[in-house]
Structure formats: C-alpha cells, structure tokens
Amino acid sequence: MENKNLSDKESLELITEMINTAKGNIQNSYIYFLIWGWLVILACLLNYGLLKFTDMEHPELAWSILIIGFFLSGWYGYKLGKSSQVKTYSDRIYGQIWFAFIISYFILLFFMKNINYNINPLILIMAGGSTYLSGITIKFRPLIYGGIVLWISAIISFMLPGDLQLLTSAGGILLGYLVPGYILKYKNGKNV
C-alpha cells in the first residue's frame, strides 16, 4: 500500500467515515431488541392466557417460541458480521455484554427448579443490566432508561404472584426493549 498525503479535508472525511462505520455496527443492533421484545411479550401474554383461560397442563410451553429468536438472532448476527468492515472495541464489549446475558440465562434455566421456577424477576434483572450497559456502551439514553425500567419491573415482579409477573414482564419488555429498539431503529435511519 502506498502512502498518500491527505489534505486536511480528506483526513477529516476519512475519520468521519470510520467513526460512522463503527457507530453503525452497534446501532444496527436495534433488530435484536425488536426480535426479542416482540417474542418475549408474545410468550408472556400467551403463557398468561393459557394459564388463566385454559386447562392446559403446561402453559409454560408458550416460551418455546423463543427458539425462533435464537435462529433469527444467529442469522442476523452472521449477516451483520459478514457486512461489517470494522470491528471496534465497543463492538466487542457490546457483544460480550450480551454473551454474559445468554450464559447467565441458560444457567438460570438449568437450575430454575431449585428456585421453584420463579425466574421472571431474575431474567428482568439480567436484561436490565445488559440493556443498561448496552446504552452506556453506545451512549444511547433510551437504552439506559430501558435498563432502569426493566430493573423496576423486576422489583415489582418480586412482589407479585407468578401469573401477574408475566404481565409485569410484558410491560417491562415493552418499555425497556421495544421502545428503545424502535427509537434506535429510526435514529439509525432504518425504516424497514
């Protein structure tokens, strides 16, 4: 590669382009908040409806729809990774935040019998922390506030019976995931 002296204007344009590319990597992550927000809300409401209005023996099977989220997230992550030109330190931190959430989530699922299957408030705490840290990482206040909303939802859930925890979780996810996800989507200029 040959060295080329850039004018001040060209240098500034190159730096601006690199910063915008790096910002775009993380800001494209709005799709994860939308996928998981809608799926979790649907699972909460479906579980609640099956619990309250049917005699189904295992209404918690409503949560099996989250499998769709794992496939969609994996596919989108693969697609986004291939198109990403630059992988920044923030990208790696952001990815590790959500990797830690997934590991914690599966540990909780594996041992949920030990805590009488009462995992909704704990998942809200983990989601709140991950969402809050994501907002800090990309300097995006709606995600920071979304994390706080999820923590508040967890506190409320601890004080409610299991069936009402489902509704509190749905409300927390609506305000903590979907609202910031849609704001991030439109801020990033994605009108898909």
N, C-alpha and C positions, 0 to 999 in steps of 0.2 A: 504494500500500500504506500502510495507516495504522500509525502507531507505537503499540504497545501495551506498557505497562509489565508486565513479567513478574515474578511473585513469585520468590523465591529457589528454591523448589522447582520451579517451571515452567522457570526458566532452566537448572537442573541437569538436568532431564529432557530439555530440548531439546539441550543439549550432549551428553549421553549418547547420545541417539538419533542425532545427527550422527556421533559417533565410531563407533558400532556400524555405521552405514550404510557409512562409509568403510572400516572393517575388513572388512566383509562383501564388498566389491568384490574385494579381493585374495584373501581366504580362499576365495572361490568358485572360485579358480583351481586347486583340487585336481584338477579334472577333466582339466586338461592333463597333469598328472603321471601320472594313471591312463591316459589315452588313449595318450600317448607311451611310458609304461613298458611297457604290455602289447604295443603294436605293435613296439617295438624288441626286446623279449625274444623275441617270436614270430619276428621277422626273423632275429635271431641264431641261434636254435635251428633254424629252417628252413634257413638258409644252411649251418650246420654239418652238419645231416642230409643235405642234398643233396650237399655236398662229400664227406662221408665214406662215404655209403651208396648213392650213385647215380653214374652216368657222365654226368650232365648237364653239358653244355659250359659253361654259365654259371650256376652255383649262386647267384651274387650277385644274380640276378634276384629272389631272395626279398625283397630290400629294397624292391621296388616296392610292397609292401603299405603302405609309409609314406605313399603318396599318400592313403590313407584318413584318416590323421592330419591331413593338411593340410586336407582337406574338413571333417572333424569339428571341428577347432580353429577354422577360419574361421566355421563355422556357429555354434558355441557362443560364440565371441568376439562375433559380431554380435548374438546373442540377449542376451548378458550386457551388452553396451554399450547396447542399447536400454532395458534394465530398470534400468540404473544411474542413480540420482538425483544422485549426487555423484561427481565425478572429482577425486581428491586428488593432491597432489604425489607421494605414494608410489605411487599407481596409474600415474602417468606414468613414474616411474623404473622400476617393475617391468616395464612394457611395453617400455621402451627396453632393458632388460637382455636380454629375450628377442628383441627385434628385432635386437640386435647378434649374438646367437647365430645367428639364422637367416641373416643376411648372411654371417657367418663360415662357416657350414655350407655355403652354396652356393658360396662362393669355394673352399673346400676340395674340394667335389665337382668343380668345374670343372677344378681343377689336380691332381686325385688321381693322374693318370697320371705327373706329374712326381715323385711320391714313391712310385712303384711300387704304387699302390693301397692302401698301408698306412695307412689313415685311422682305424681304430678307436681307437687310443690318443689321437689328436688330438681326435676327437669327444668322448671321455670327458673330456679336459682342459677343453674348451669347456663341456660340460654341467656339469662340476663347478663351474666358475667361475660359471656362470649360476644354478645351484641354490644355491650358497653365498651369492651376492649376493641372491637372492630371499629366502633365510632371514633375512639381515641386514635387508633392507628391511621385511619384515613381522614381524620379531622372533620367528621361529619356529625354535627349536633343531633339530628333526628335519630341516629343510631344510639348515641349516648343516652338520649331521653328514652328511647325504646328499651334499652337495657334496664333503666330505672323503673319503667312501667312493669317490666317482667318481674323484677325483684318485688315490687309492691304486690303484684298478682300472686307471687309465691307466699308472701306474708298473709294475704287474705285467704289463700287456699289452705294454709295450715289451720285456720280457724273454722273451716267448713267441712261438712261430711263429703265423702268421695264423689257422690253424684253432682253436687254443686261445684266441686273442684273442677270438673270438666267444663262447666260454663265459665268459670273464672279463668281457666286456662285459655279457652277460646277467645275471650275478651282481651286477655293479656297479649296473646299472639296477634290479634287483630291490630292492636295499638303499638305493640312492640316490634313486630316483624313487618306486617303488611304496609302500614302507613309509612315507616321509614323506607321500606323497599320501593314503594311507588314514588316517593319523593326522590330517592336516589336514581331511579329509572328516568324520571323526567328531567332531573338536573343534568344527567349524563346525555340527554338528547335522544333517548331511545323511546320511540313511540310505537314499538312493536305490539 
